Amino acid sequence: MFSVLRSTSTKIVFDDVIYHDSVELETFIPWFMCQIIERDEIHHCSLSSVKLVTSINSLMSICHYYQIDQIYLVSPNYLNKSNEWKIDRLHSILIADYSNEEGKFDVYKFVLAAGGCLIHHQTGIKDIEAQVTFDLLVDFEYLKMQSVSEEDGIKKPNQN
């Protein structure tokens, strides 16, 4: 979760929204940087903005309500197997279910646009990828192509 740093003063207040110049990440989990495009129908222009989210559910909501430009995974060192946090553009996210005597767990496979993937889960099992079958949760490249097609007046697939 993100929170405003306690020592940070308010930078701007606009339409009852308070803007700050820094936030604090309170947990060491992967999070997502979502570059979206918002259309201003009054001024007939598009604006790009960035949303920072820490949950898959919030990410899926953003994908549903906004036009996606790029989605980035910001991963801690334990996930990307390095000595530092990394940021990578995401191609897609796959999901699998895993159950054992301790409960049911979601296992996520983050497919990176540059190639490769990262597996994220809370099970504590090292080689879990071989024990589960992944299904596509979201394909960001497909969403991006849909947004471009829609802008050109082309219907999205599965619309009547």
C-alpha positions in Angstrom: 0.0 0.0 0.0 1.0 3.6 -0.6 0.7 6.4 1.9 1.7 10.0 2.0 5.0 10.6 3.8 4.2 12.2 7.1 6.8 14.9 6.6 5.5 15.8 3.1 3.5 19.1 2.8 0.6 19.5 0.4 1.7 20.7 -3.0 -1.6 21.4 -4.8 -5.3 21.2 -4.0 -7.5 20.9 -7.1 -11.2 20.0 -7.2 -10.9 18.7 -3.6 -8.0 16.4 -4.5 -4.8 16.9 -2.6 -1.6 16.4 -4.5 1.7 15.5 -2.9 5.2 15.2 -4.3 6.1 11.9 -2.6 4.5 8.7 -1.3 5.7 5.8 0.8 5.4 2.1 -0.1 4.5 0.3 3.1 5.1 -3.3 2.0 7.8 -5.1 -0.1 5.4 -6.5 -2.7 5.4 -6.0 -6.5 3.3 -3.1 -7.7 2.2 -1.7 -11.0 2.7 1.6 -12.7 -0.1 2.1 -15.2 0.3 4.7 -17.9 -3.2 5.5 -19.1 -4.7 7.9 -21.6 -7.8 9.9 -20.6 -9.9 11.6 -23.3 -11.2 15.1 -22.5 -14.4 15.4 -24.6 -14.9 19.1 -23.7 -11.5 20.2 -24.9 -11.1 17.4 -27.5 -7.7 16.2 -26.4 -6.1 13.3 -24.7 -4.2 13.4 -21.5 -1.6 10.9 -20.3 -1.4 10.1 -16.6 0.2 7.5 -14.3 -1.6 5.5 -11.7 0.3 3.4 -9.1 -1.4 0.3 -7.8 -0.4 -2.5 -5.4 -3.1 -5.1 -6.1 -4.1 -7.2 -9.1 -7.8 -6.3 -8.5 -7.0 -2.6 -8.7 -5.0 -3.2 -11.8 -7.8 -5.1 -13.4 -10.2 -2.3 -12.6 -7.9 0.2 -14.2 -7.8 -2.0 -17.3 -11.5 -2.1 -17.4 -12.2 1.7 -17.0 -9.2 3.4 -18.7 -7.5 3.3 -22.1 -4.1 1.6 -21.4 -0.9 2.9 -22.9 1.7 0.9 -20.9 1.7 -1.2 -17.8 4.9 -1.7 -15.8 5.7 -4.1 -13.1 7.9 -2.7 -10.3 9.4 -5.8 -8.6 11.4 -6.2 -5.4 14.7 -8.0 -5.5 13.3 -11.3 -4.1 11.0 -11.5 -7.1 13.4 -10.5 -9.9 16.3 -12.4 -8.3 18.7 -9.4 -8.3 20.1 -7.1 -5.6 17.6 -4.2 -6.4 14.1 -3.2 -7.4 13.5 -3.3 -11.1 10.9 -1.9 -13.5 9.8 -3.8 -16.6 7.1 -3.3 -19.1 4.5 -6.0 -18.8 3.1 -8.0 -21.7 0.6 -10.1 -19.8 -0.3 -11.7 -16.5 -1.2 -15.4 -16.2 -2.9 -16.9 -13.1 -3.1 -20.4 -11.6 -4.7 -21.9 -8.5 -2.7 -23.9 -6.0 -4.2 -25.8 -3.0 -2.5 -27.6 -0.2 -3.3 -28.3 3.5 -2.7 -24.7 4.4 -5.3 -23.3 1.9 -5.9 -22.1 -1.6 -3.4 -19.7 -3.2 -3.3 -17.6 -6.4 0.0 -18.0 -8.4 0.8 -15.2 -10.8 3.1 -15.3 -13.8 4.2 -11.9 -15.0 5.2 -12.1 -18.6 7.6 -9.3 -19.4 7.5 -7.4 -22.8 11.3 -7.8 -23.2 11.0 -11.6 -22.7 11.2 -13.7 -19.6 8.7 -14.0 -16.7 8.5 -13.7 -13.0 6.4 -16.0 -10.7 4.7 -14.5 -7.7 2.9 -16.4 -5.0 2.6 -16.8 -1.2 3.0 -20.6 -0.9 6.6 -20.8 0.0 7.1 -23.6 -2.6 10.2 -23.2 -4.7 9.3 -24.9 -8.0 5.6 -24.2 -8.0 5.5 -23.4 -11.8 5.9 -27.1 -12.6 2.9 -28.0 -10.3 0.3 -25.6 -11.7 -1.4 -24.8 -15.1 -1.6 -21.1 -15.9 -4.5 -19.3 -17.6 -4.4 -15.9 -19.2 -5.7 -13.2 -16.8 -4.9 -10.1 -19.0 -2.9 -9.4 -22.1 -1.8 -5.7 -22.0 -0.6 -5.7 -25.6 -4.1 -6.8 -26.8 -5.8 -4.2 -24.6 -3.5 -1.5 -26.1 -4.4 -2.7 -29.7 -8.1 -2.6 -28.8 -7.8 1.0 -27.6 -6.0 2.1 -30.8 -8.7 0.3 -32.9 -11.5 1.9 -30.9 -10.0 5.4 -31.4 -10.0 4.8 -35.2 -13.7 3.9 -35.0 -13.2 0.2 -35.3 -15.4 -1.9 -33.0 -13.7 -3.9 -30.3 -14.1 -7.7 -30.6 -17.1 -9.3 -28.8 -19.2 -6.1 -29.1 -22.5 -6.1 -30.8 
